């Protein structure tokens, strides 16, 4: 198996209206939950979050949306690069605007970003992935994930995801 490599740099980065465009996902899976060995188990949703090498709190995989890919392709790529998971992209959750403290550049001097977020149903966890040396994966319940979100906009995306999940 050939080793996966993360994309780096800003040469192919998309911008729109003074915002850097990013794409990401909320990776999830279902786990059987059975209290006191009852045969009628319920399904519990678990969410995959990753640490940030630049500070406390947990994040969902996301990163730059590049010129040679769709937002959906970028979200899937970021899930592989940052979290080491593959799966099925299910639903578009929404667009979320935020200000990056670490990614100002000539095209976006104020660090404004617009993230396209998707739900990703996880089917495979990779043993080897591009950012495994700097990222740790954590499977969390919905309430744990809300408490752990480093950024308010990710918490909003999680709440929107939860609303969409309830309609399934």
C-alpha positions in Angstrom: 0.0 0.0 0.0 1.4 3.4 -0.9 1.6 6.0 1.9 -1.0 8.8 1.8 0.4 12.3 1.8 -1.3 15.5 3.0 -1.6 18.4 0.6 0.2 21.5 1.8 0.5 25.2 0.7 -1.9 27.8 -0.6 -1.1 27.8 -4.3 -4.4 26.0 -5.2 -6.5 27.6 -2.5 -10.0 28.9 -3.3 -11.1 32.4 -2.2 -14.5 34.1 -2.6 -15.5 37.6 -1.5 -12.4 38.0 0.6 -12.9 34.7 2.4 -10.7 31.6 2.3 -13.0 28.7 1.4 -12.6 25.5 3.5 -14.4 22.2 3.6 -14.8 19.8 6.4 -17.0 17.1 7.9 -18.5 15.7 11.1 -17.5 12.0 11.0 -19.9 9.8 12.8 -20.8 6.1 13.4 -23.5 4.2 15.3 -22.8 2.0 18.3 -25.1 -0.4 19.9 -26.0 0.6 23.5 -27.4 -2.1 25.7 -28.2 -1.4 29.3 -28.1 -4.4 31.7 -27.8 -7.0 28.9 -31.3 -6.2 27.5 -31.8 -7.7 24.1 -33.4 -4.5 22.9 -30.3 -2.4 22.4 -30.5 1.2 21.1 -28.2 2.9 18.6 -26.0 5.6 20.0 -24.3 8.1 17.6 -20.6 8.7 18.2 -18.7 11.6 16.7 -15.0 11.6 15.8 -13.0 14.6 16.8 -9.3 15.3 16.5 -6.9 17.4 18.6 -5.4 20.6 17.3 -1.6 20.8 17.2 -2.0 24.6 18.0 -3.9 24.5 21.2 -6.5 23.0 23.5 -10.0 21.6 22.5 -11.1 19.3 19.8 -12.0 19.9 16.2 -13.7 18.2 13.3 -11.5 17.6 10.2 -11.5 20.6 7.9 -9.1 22.4 5.6 -8.6 24.4 2.4 -10.8 23.7 -0.5 -8.6 23.7 -3.6 -9.2 24.7 -7.2 -9.0 21.1 -8.6 -11.7 19.6 -6.3 -15.3 20.0 -5.3 -16.2 21.0 -1.7 -17.3 17.3 -1.2 -14.0 16.0 -2.4 -12.1 18.4 -0.2 -14.2 17.3 2.9 -13.4 13.6 2.2 -9.7 14.4 1.7 -9.5 16.3 4.9 -11.1 13.4 6.8 -8.4 11.1 5.5 -5.5 13.5 6.0 -6.4 14.8 9.5 -8.5 12.0 11.1 -7.5 8.9 9.1 -11.1 7.9 8.3 -13.0 7.0 5.1 -16.7 6.7 4.7 -19.7 7.9 2.8 -20.5 11.6 2.6 -24.1 11.8 3.6 -25.6 15.3 3.9 -24.5 18.9 3.5 -24.9 20.5 6.9 -24.3 24.1 6.0 -21.9 27.0 5.5 -20.2 28.5 8.6 -18.1 31.7 8.7 -15.3 32.3 11.1 -12.1 34.2 11.5 -8.8 32.2 11.5 -6.2 33.4 13.9 -3.4 31.5 12.2 -4.2 31.7 8.4 -4.0 35.3 7.2 -2.5 35.7 3.7 -2.3 38.2 0.8 -5.7 37.0 -0.5 -7.3 37.1 2.9 -5.4 39.5 5.2 -8.2 39.5 7.8 -8.3 35.7 8.0 -12.0 35.4 7.1 -13.1 31.8 6.2 -16.2 30.2 5.0 -16.5 26.4 5.7 -18.8 24.0 3.8 -19.5 21.2 6.3 -20.8 17.7 5.6 -21.8 14.6 7.6 -19.5 11.7 7.0 -20.7 8.2 7.9 -17.4 6.4 8.9 -16.8 3.0 7.4 -13.1 2.6 7.9 -10.4 3.8 10.4 -7.0 3.8 8.8 -4.0 2.7 10.8 -1.7 5.0 8.8 -2.8 8.5 7.7 -0.9 11.6 6.8 -1.2 13.6 10.0 -1.1 10.7 12.5 2.0 12.1 14.1 0.3 15.3 15.1 -3.3 14.2 15.5 -5.2 12.1 18.1 -8.6 10.7 17.3 -11.4 10.7 19.9 -14.8 9.1 19.6 -17.3 11.0 21.7 -21.0 11.1 22.4 -23.0 14.1 21.2 -22.9 15.8 24.6 -19.2 15.2 25.0 -18.6 16.6 21.5 -20.5 19.8 22.2 -18.5 20.3 25.4 -15.2 19.6 23.6 -15.6 21.9 20.6 -12.8 24.3 20.4 -14.6 26.7 18.1 -18.2 28.1 18.5 -18.8 27.7 14.7 -18.1 24.0 15.0 -20.5 23.7 17.9 -23.1 25.4 15.7 -22.4 22.9 12.9 -22.7 20.0 15.4 -26.1 21.3 16.6 -27.3 21.5 12.9 -25.9 18.0 12.3 -27.8 16.8 15.4 -31.1 18.4 14.1 -30.6 16.7 10.7 -29.8 13.3 12.3 -33.0 13.5 14.4 -35.0 13.7 11.1 -33.5 10.5 9.7 
